[in-house]
Amino acid sequence: MRIKGEFDQESLWDKVKISPDYSFSAYKLESYSECPAKFFFSFLLKIWIKPRPALIFGRLLHSILASFHEKYNSKDALHSSYAKG
């Protein structure tokens, strides 16, 4: 609810009932600890923010680097790959 341009978090939380079956993942708990309002809109109301191109690029780059690191995480694997050319 907006009252005089301010986000009144407490009144919104009072109106939302969380089912006892609702599962809280580590990601959801971390999200809540970072920003309760973002958690509320994203996970309870299911209102998602449209991803920005920079965010998409960053996630793609992170995924590529993580895959590379998984495959070549030891010096032996890196040296043998380099030797193969």
ABEGO torsion letter per residue (X at the ends): XBBGGBBBAAAAAAABBBBAABBBBAAAAAAAAABAAAAAAAAAAGBBBBBBAAAAAAAAAAAAAAAAAAAAABAAAAAAAAAAX
